[in-house]
Amino acid sequence: MGSQFTDRAQEALAHASKFASRLKQGYVGTEHILAGLLKEENGVAHKVLTDNNVELQQVLDMIRELIAFDGGVGLKERGGYSPRARKILEEAHRQAERFGQKETGTEHLLLAIITTVSSGMLGLITVAMGWELWTLPLMAAGCFSVWSLHIAKLGPDIFYEDLCAGLILLQFFFFGVHGSSLFDIPAVACIIILALFSLNKKWILYVLAALYVLVLVYHVLILRTISHDIGFQDGLRLGLGTVVTFCGVALAGYWIKRRSIQRKWYDHVFAELEASGKQNAVFLSNVSHELRTPINMVIGLSEVALGKELSPDILADMTSIQLAGKRLSSQINNMLDYTEIVEGTLKPEREEYMITSVLNDVITMTALQSNRNHLEIVFDIDPKMPAVLVGDAE
């Protein structure tokens, strides 16, 4: 399973395994995976939490307290991933396949394409405008590096993202320091904002804005293309371009911040729902265990009483008591199944059973209500139905 993850994901899983070992637990659960994500400093989880001023050490301490309180109760398998942890890993693969990715992290292919297209366009402009041709090998080397890292999957993902963003920003600066490109700089800046917006990195916006200001200063002090002699129309175009660029930066920064807040809210709601479901499961488990003892006693006493000579009225009452006790015992078993479903530990049995026995149990459980309400239950079984089936009879 590990080979299907990116390097950062595998490092996070390694941290999770070490975290579980330090706590002397023979399994890796969702709590350990969460701790591993926080320990992986180059990961998205670590960055999102730190950007939102979350104390990571405090979160790790809370995880340790929860583990000490829970103790891994209900886990039947040791030495591997818990059922809930496997569900999390399987869901990660499903989400990757849903976005057309062969493995977790291949979204960086889009970054490689964007970097290559921008380099190709800038190369054509450089040749057509007669700019510094010595930059063409550097652009080719940059594209070669990006594709080499992507294909060989070398280095952490955050380095790959920063490399692609840095190359595009350098190309933007190179494009802007030429006099003939002065009025086209805002359009290129907006294109870069749209292309790199999905990375959710505010530093890209800050660097882009700084480079834009630096380019304008370069045009004022070095190229002299911006001076007091500039015409009204050119000045208006330059002013509008500056406003559009900084508005685009501000708008992108706002949406990145809003997306981070929304993601944090979703994580908070999901954590509350998971905690609520776990609390309900624990409550139902405790209640079912408390009810099981008296119900078993009622069923046992009714069976002892039915073995004695009783009057017809008392015999009918004791039979009703036994049927009601068995029905309630079945409902308690359903409650226990529900708690196992919530915990992710329910495993359906795979054994032979007779369908007639299952139908007989249904008749037995509903006999009391059927007699009281004068109902008739009719089962129509297909003759082709096998007498013995394989599965979970419960």
RAFEN-V388585 format. One record per residue. N is the residue number from 1. RES is the residue in one letter. SS is DSSP state (alpha for helix, beta for strand, coil for the rest). BURIAL is I if it has 24 or more other C-alpha atoms within 12 Angstrom, else O. Layout:
BEGIN
N:RES:SS:BURIAL ; N:RES:SS:BURIAL
END
This chain:
BEGIN
1:M:coil:O ; 2:G:alpha:O ; 3:S:alpha:O ; 4:Q:alpha:O ; 5:F:coil:I ; 6:T:coil:I ; 7:D:alpha:I ; 8:R:alpha:I ; 9:A:alpha:I ; 10:Q:alpha:I ; 11:E:alpha:I ; 12:A:alpha:I ; 13:L:alpha:I ; 14:A:alpha:I ; 15:H:alpha:I ; 16:A:alpha:I ; 17:S:alpha:I ; 18:K:alpha:O ; 19:F:alpha:I ; 20:A:alpha:I ; 21:S:alpha:O ; 22:R:alpha:O ; 23:L:coil:O ; 24:K:coil:O ; 25:Q:coil:I ; 26:G:coil:I ; 27:Y:coil:I ; 28:V:beta:I ; 29:G:coil:I ; 30:T:alpha:I ; 31:E:alpha:I ; 32:H:alpha:I ; 33:I:alpha:I ; 34:L:alpha:I ; 35:A:alpha:I ; 36:G:alpha:I ; 37:L:alpha:I ; 38:L:alpha:I ; 39:K:alpha:I ; 40:E:coil:I ; 41:E:coil:I ; 42:N:coil:I ; 43:G:coil:I ; 44:V:alpha:I ; 45:A:alpha:I ; 46:H:alpha:I ; 47:K:alpha:I ; 48:V:alpha:I ; 49:L:alpha:I ; 50:T:alpha:O ; 51:D:alpha:O ; 52:N:coil:O ; 53:N:coil:O ; 54:V:coil:O ; 55:E:coil:O ; 56:L:alpha:I ; 57:Q:alpha:O ; 58:Q:alpha:O ; 59:V:alpha:I ; 60:L:alpha:I ; 61:D:alpha:O ; 62:M:alpha:O ; 63:I:alpha:I ; 64:R:alpha:I ; 65:E:alpha:O ; 66:L:alpha:O ; 67:I:alpha:I ; 68:A:alpha:O ; 69:F:alpha:O ; 70:D:alpha:O ; 71:G:coil:O ; 72:G:coil:I ; 73:V:coil:O ; 74:G:coil:I ; 75:L:coil:I ; 76:K:coil:O ; 77:E:coil:O ; 78:R:coil:O ; 79:G:coil:O ; 80:G:coil:I ; 81:Y:beta:I ; 82:S:coil:I ; 83:P:alpha:I ; 84:R:alpha:I ; 85:A:alpha:I ; 86:R:alpha:I ; 87:K:alpha:O ; 88:I:alpha:O ; 89:L:alpha:I ; 90:E:alpha:O ; 91:E:alpha:O ; 92:A:alpha:I ; 93:H:alpha:I ; 94:R:alpha:O ; 95:Q:alpha:O ; 96:A:alpha:O ; 97:E:alpha:O ; 98:R:alpha:O ; 99:F:coil:O ; 100:G:coil:O ; 101:Q:coil:O ; 102:K:coil:O ; 103:E:coil:I ; 104:T:coil:I ; 105:G:coil:I ; 106:T:coil:I ; 107:E:coil:I ; 108:H:alpha:I ; 109:L:alpha:I ; 110:L:alpha:I ; 111:L:alpha:I ; 112:A:alpha:I ; 113:I:alpha:O ; 114:I:alpha:I ; 115:T:alpha:I ; 116:T:alpha:I ; 117:V:alpha:I ; 118:S:alpha:I ; 119:S:alpha:I ; 120:G:alpha:I ; 121:M:alpha:O ; 122:L:alpha:I ; 123:G:alpha:I ; 124:L:alpha:O ; 125:I:alpha:O ; 126:T:alpha:I ; 127:V:alpha:O ; 128:A:alpha:O ; 129:M:alpha:O ; 130:G:coil:O ; 131:W:coil:O ; 132:E:coil:O ; 133:L:coil:O ; 134:W:coil:O ; 135:T:alpha:I ; 136:L:alpha:I ; 137:P:alpha:O ; 138:L:alpha:O ; 139:M:alpha:I ; 140:A:alpha:I ; 141:A:alpha:O ; 142:G:alpha:I ; 143:C:alpha:I ; 144:F:alpha:O ; 145:S:alpha:I ; 146:V:alpha:I ; 147:W:alpha:I ; 148:S:alpha:O ; 149:L:alpha:I ; 150:H:alpha:I ; 151:I:alpha:O ; 152:A:alpha:O ; 153:K:coil:I ; 154:L:coil:O ; 155:G:coil:O ; 156:P:coil:I ; 157:D:alpha:I ; 158:I:alpha:I ; 159:F:alpha:O ; 160:Y:alpha:I ; 161:E:alpha:I ; 162:D:alpha:I ; 163:L:alpha:I ; 164:C:alpha:I ; 165:A:alpha:I ; 166:G:alpha:I ; 167:L:alpha:I ; 168:I:alpha:I ; 169:L:alpha:I ; 170:L:alpha:I ; 171:Q:alpha:I ; 172:F:alpha:I ; 173:F:alpha:I ; 174:F:alpha:I ; 175:F:alpha:I ; 176:G:alpha:I ; 177:V:coil:I ; 178:H:coil:I ; 179:G:alpha:O ; 180:S:alpha:O ; 181:S:alpha:I ; 182:L:alpha:I ; 183:F:alpha:I ; 184:D:alpha:I ; 185:I:alpha:I ; 186:P:alpha:I ; 187:A:alpha:I ; 188:V:alpha:I ; 189:A:alpha:I ; 190:C:alpha:I ; 191:I:alpha:I ; 192:I:alpha:I ; 193:I:alpha:I ; 194:L:alpha:O ; 195:A:alpha:I ; 196:L:alpha:I ; 197:F:alpha:I ; 198:S:alpha:I ; 199:L:alpha:I ; 200:N:coil:I ; 201:K:coil:I ; 202:K:alpha:I ; 203:W:alpha:O ; 204:I:alpha:I ; 205:L:alpha:I ; 206:Y:alpha:O ; 207:V:alpha:I ; 208:L:alpha:I ; 209:A:alpha:I ; 210:A:alpha:O ; 211:L:alpha:I ; 212:Y:alpha:I ; 213:V:alpha:I ; 214:L:alpha:O ; 215:V:alpha:I ; 216:L:alpha:I ; 217:V:alpha:O ; 218:Y:alpha:O ; 219:H:alpha:I ; 220:V:alpha:O ; 221:L:alpha:O ; 222:I:alpha:O ; 223:L:alpha:O ; 224:R:coil:O ; 225:T:coil:I ; 226:I:coil:I ; 227:S:coil:O ; 228:H:coil:O ; 229:D:coil:O ; 230:I:coil:O ; 231:G:coil:O ; 232:F:alpha:O ; 233:Q:alpha:O ; 234:D:alpha:O ; 235:G:alpha:O ; 236:L:alpha:O ; 237:R:alpha:O ; 238:L:alpha:I ; 239:G:alpha:O ; 240:L:alpha:O ; 241:G:alpha:I ; 242:T:alpha:I ; 243:V:alpha:O ; 244:V:alpha:I ; 245:T:alpha:I ; 246:F:alpha:I ; 247:C:alpha:O ; 248:G:alpha:I ; 249:V:alpha:I ; 250:A:alpha:O ; 251:L:alpha:O ; 252:A:alpha:I ; 253:G:alpha:I ; 254:Y:alpha:O ; 255:W:alpha:I ; 256:I:alpha:I ; 257:K:alpha:O ; 258:R:alpha:O ; 259:R:alpha:O ; 260:S:alpha:I ; 261:I:alpha:O ; 262:Q:alpha:O ; 263:R:alpha:O ; 264:K:alpha:O ; 265:W:alpha:O ; 266:Y:alpha:O ; 267:D:alpha:O ; 268:H:alpha:O ; 269:V:alpha:O ; 270:F:alpha:O ; 271:A:alpha:O ; 272:E:alpha:O ; 273:L:alpha:O ; 274:E:alpha:O ; 275:A:alpha:O ; 276:S:alpha:O ; 277:G:alpha:O ; 278:K:alpha:O ; 279:Q:alpha:O ; 280:N:alpha:O ; 281:A:alpha:I ; 282:V:alpha:I ; 283:F:alpha:O ; 284:L:alpha:I ; 285:S:alpha:I ; 286:N:alpha:O ; 287:V:alpha:O ; 288:S:alpha:I ; 289:H:alpha:O ; 290:E:alpha:O ; 291:L:alpha:O ; 292:R:alpha:I ; 293:T:alpha:O ; 294:P:alpha:O ; 295:I:alpha:I ; 296:N:alpha:I ; 297:M:alpha:O ; 298:V:alpha:I ; 299:I:alpha:I ; 300:G:alpha:O ; 301:L:alpha:O ; 302:S:alpha:I ; 303:E:alpha:O ; 304:V:alpha:O ; 305:A:alpha:O ; 306:L:alpha:O ; 307:G:coil:O ; 308:K:coil:O ; 309:E:coil:O ; 310:L:coil:O ; 311:S:coil:O ; 312:P:alpha:O ; 313:D:alpha:O ; 314:I:alpha:O ; 315:L:alpha:O ; 316:A:alpha:O ; 317:D:alpha:O ; 318:M:alpha:I ; 319:T:alpha:I ; 320:S:alpha:I ; 321:I:alpha:I ; 322:Q:alpha:I ; 323:L:alpha:I ; 324:A:alpha:I ; 325:G:alpha:I ; 326:K:alpha:I ; 327:R:alpha:I ; 328:L:alpha:I ; 329:S:alpha:I ; 330:S:alpha:I ; 331:Q:alpha:O ; 332:I:alpha:I ; 333:N:alpha:O ; 334:N:alpha:O ; 335:M:alpha:I ; 336:L:alpha:I ; 337:D:alpha:O ; 338:Y:alpha:I ; 339:T:alpha:I ; 340:E:alpha:I ; 341:I:alpha:O ; 342:V:alpha:I ; 343:E:alpha:I ; 344:G:coil:I ; 345:T:coil:I ; 346:L:coil:O ; 347:K:coil:O ; 348:P:coil:O ; 349:E:coil:O ; 350:R:coil:O ; 351:E:beta:O ; 352:E:beta:O ; 353:Y:beta:O ; 354:M:beta:O ; 355:I:alpha:O ; 356:T:alpha:O ; 357:S:alpha:O ; 358:V:alpha:O ; 359:L:alpha:O ; 360:N:alpha:O ; 361:D:alpha:O ; 362:V:alpha:I ; 363:I:alpha:O ; 364:T:alpha:I ; 365:M:alpha:I ; 366:T:alpha:I ; 367:A:alpha:I ; 368:L:alpha:I ; 369:Q:alpha:O ; 370:S:alpha:O ; 371:N:alpha:O ; 372:R:alpha:O ; 373:N:coil:O ; 374:H:coil:O ; 375:L:coil:O ; 376:E:coil:O ; 377:I:coil:O ; 378:V:coil:O ; 379:F:coil:O ; 380:D:coil:O ; 381:I:coil:O ; 382:D:coil:O ; 383:P:coil:O ; 384:K:coil:O ; 385:M:coil:O ; 386:P:coil:O ; 387:A:coil:O ; 388:V:beta:O ; 389:L:beta:O ; 390:V:beta:O ; 391:G:beta:O ; 392:D:coil:O ; 393:A:coil:O ; 394:E:coil:O
END
